[in-house]
Amino acid sequence: MAAQHAPHVMIVEDESSQREILAYNLESEGYSVSRAASGDEALEVFRASTPDLVVLDWMLPGVSGIEVCRQLKRGAESREVPIIMLSARTEESDRVRGFETGADDYVTKPYSVAELMARVRAHLRRTRPAAVGQILQFDDITLDPETHRVHRGDVELKLGPTEFRLLSTFMERPGRVFSREQLLDRVWGRDIYVDSRTVDVHVGRLRKSLGADAMPDPIRTVRGAGYALG
């Protein structure tokens, strides 16, 4: 059975001990982790790896965490990635500023690692539901990541492991246009080199499976941009 690629969390924290504690706990939960120690590095790492969630310290050398948050929430691709902001600032006005800048959550230092992990899981349930075992539904298509089964109406579809991961990626974000490069990262993994034309081949196979018995094709090709479900 092919597993979903683990959700990828980026940690932005200039204190190395805190950064490694967070990384250890996140990796223990099965997440893949990237690290950045400054605001400038965070923006570079984000562009290179496109994480599913960012844990972001407010106080950073160079570009501040609040400015990193502002820039990510302005980007067309990055604005939908949840940001959990960490800060020693406990005043209500600071929390309000964090949320107004676009942070999805705000955790004050010192914090409970267990509570932070719970917040990470809660945000990933919203943005990567298949990766945490939730059944996905789109129109008459149902995907169960635990049993690795896909149904369209009452008919069970037989999908290969790559087509299964491809469909779950589309179903997590219906309507979103994924570029070939983004699909390569999500479906094949960041450390595997695959030609982008391979994406077209597997999308074609997925369409064939979904369109059995003359069912309408739910996958939309966006010329020059990529593919979307619905």
C-alpha positions in Angstrom: 0.0 0.0 0.0 1.4 3.4 -0.9 1.3 5.9 1.9 0.6 9.6 1.7 3.7 11.6 1.8 4.1 13.0 5.3 3.0 16.6 5.8 6.0 18.9 5.7 6.5 21.5 8.5 9.0 24.3 8.3 10.4 25.6 11.6 11.7 29.2 11.7 13.5 29.7 15.0 16.8 31.4 15.6 17.5 29.6 18.9 19.1 26.3 17.8 18.1 24.4 20.9 14.4 25.4 20.5 14.6 24.6 16.8 16.0 21.1 17.4 13.4 20.4 20.1 10.6 21.3 17.8 12.2 19.3 14.9 12.6 16.2 17.2 8.9 16.3 18.3 7.6 17.0 14.8 9.7 14.2 13.3 8.5 11.9 16.1 4.9 12.5 14.9 5.9 11.4 11.4 6.2 14.9 9.8 9.0 15.9 7.5 10.8 19.0 8.7 12.8 21.8 7.2 14.6 24.5 9.3 15.4 28.2 9.0 17.2 30.4 11.5 16.4 33.8 10.1 13.7 35.6 8.2 15.7 35.8 5.0 16.5 32.1 5.2 12.8 31.3 5.9 11.7 32.9 2.7 14.3 31.0 0.7 13.5 27.7 2.3 9.8 28.2 1.8 10.3 28.9 -2.0 12.4 25.8 -2.3 10.3 23.4 -0.3 6.7 24.7 -0.2 5.8 23.4 3.3 2.3 22.4 4.4 2.6 24.4 7.7 5.0 27.0 9.1 6.0 27.3 12.8 7.3 30.9 12.9 9.1 32.8 15.7 8.3 36.5 15.8 11.8 37.7 16.9 14.3 36.8 14.2 17.5 38.3 13.0 17.2 40.4 9.8 13.6 40.1 8.5 11.3 39.7 11.5 8.8 36.9 11.8 5.9 39.3 11.5 7.3 40.5 8.1 7.9 36.9 7.0 4.2 36.2 7.8 3.1 39.3 5.9 5.0 38.3 2.8 3.9 34.7 2.8 0.2 35.8 3.2 0.6 38.1 0.2 1.7 35.3 -2.1 -0.8 33.5 -4.3 0.6 30.1 -3.5 1.8 30.7 0.1 -1.2 32.5 1.5 -3.1 29.3 2.1 -0.3 27.7 4.2 -1.1 27.8 7.9 1.3 29.8 10.1 1.6 29.2 13.8 3.4 32.2 15.3 5.6 31.8 18.4 6.3 34.8 20.5 7.4 35.9 24.0 5.0 38.9 23.4 2.0 38.2 25.6 0.1 41.5 25.3 -3.3 41.4 23.7 -2.2 44.0 21.2 0.7 41.8 20.0 -1.7 38.8 19.5 -4.0 41.0 17.6 -1.2 42.3 15.4 -0.1 38.7 14.7 -3.5 37.7 13.6 -4.1 40.8 11.6 -0.8 40.2 9.8 -2.2 36.8 8.7 -1.1 34.3 11.4 -3.5 31.4 11.7 -2.5 30.7 15.3 -0.5 32.4 18.1 1.4 30.6 20.8 3.2 32.5 23.6 6.5 31.4 25.1 7.2 29.5 27.2 4.8 27.0 25.6 3.8 23.4 26.0 5.3 21.3 23.2 2.3 18.9 23.6 -0.1 21.7 23.1 1.8 23.0 20.1 1.8 19.6 18.5 -2.0 19.4 19.0 -2.3 22.8 17.2 -0.2 21.5 14.4 -2.4 18.5 14.0 -5.5 20.6 14.1 -4.3 22.8 11.2 -3.1 19.9 9.2 -6.5 18.2 9.5 -7.9 21.2 7.6 -5.2 21.5 4.9 -3.9 17.9 4.6 -6.9 15.7 5.7 -5.9 12.6 3.7 -2.4 12.7 5.3 -4.0 12.4 8.8 -6.4 9.7 7.7 -9.6 11.6 7.0 -12.0 10.3 4.3 -12.3 12.8 1.4 -15.4 13.5 -0.6 -15.8 15.4 -3.9 -19.1 15.1 -5.7 -19.7 11.4 -6.2 -16.0 10.4 -5.5 -15.0 9.1 -2.1 -11.4 8.4 -1.1 -10.5 6.5 2.1 -6.7 6.9 2.9 -6.9 4.3 5.7 -8.2 1.5 3.6 -6.7 2.8 0.3 -10.1 2.5 -1.5 -11.7 4.9 -3.9 -15.4 4.8 -4.9 -17.3 6.8 -7.6 -20.9 6.4 -6.7 -21.3 2.7 -5.8 -18.4 1.6 -8.0 -15.0 0.9 -6.4 -12.2 2.1 -8.7 -8.9 0.3 -9.0 -6.1 2.9 -8.9 -2.4 2.4 -8.9 -0.4 3.9 -5.9 0.7 7.0 -7.8 -2.8 7.7 -9.2 -4.2 7.3 -5.6 -1.8 9.8 -4.2 -2.5 12.1 -7.2 -6.3 11.9 -6.6 -5.9 12.5 -2.8 -3.8 15.6 -3.6 -6.5 17.0 -5.8 -9.3 16.1 -3.4 -7.6 17.8 -0.5 -7.9 21.1 -2.4 -10.8 21.0 -4.9 -10.6 23.8 -7.4 -7.0 24.6 -6.7 -4.8 24.6 -9.8 -1.6 22.5 -9.1 1.4 23.0 -11.4 3.3 20.0 -12.5 6.2 20.9 -10.2 3.8 21.1 -7.2 2.3 17.7 -8.1 5.8 16.2 -8.4 6.6 17.5 -4.8 3.3 16.3 -3.3 3.0 12.9 -5.2 6.5 11.7 -5.9 8.4 13.6 -3.1 10.9 16.3 -3.0 14.0 14.1 -3.1 13.0 12.1 -6.2 13.8 13.3 -9.7 11.0 12.6 -12.1 10.4 14.4 -15.5 7.5 16.7 -15.3 5.9 15.0 -18.3 5.4 12.0 -16.1 2.7 14.0 -14.4 0.8 14.2 -17.6 1.0 10.4 -18.1 -0.4 9.7 -14.6 -3.1 12.3 -14.8 -4.2 10.6 -18.1 -4.3 7.2 -16.3 -6.3 8.8 -13.4 -8.7 10.3 -15.8 -9.2 6.9 -17.5 -10.0 5.3 -14.2 -12.4 8.0 -13.1 -14.1 8.1 -16.5 -14.9 4.4 -16.6 -18.5 3.7 -17.7 -18.6 7.1 -19.5 -18.6 9.1 -16.3 -17.8 12.8 -16.7 -14.1 13.8 -16.3 -13.8 15.9 -13.1 -10.1 16.9 -13.8 -9.7 20.2 -15.4 -6.6 21.1 -17.5 -5.5 24.8 -17.1 -3.3 25.6 -20.1 0.1 26.9 -19.1 -0.7 26.4 -15.4 -1.5 22.7 -14.5 -4.4 20.7 -13.3 -7.3 21.0 -10.9 -10.2 18.9 -9.6 -13.5 20.6 -10.5 
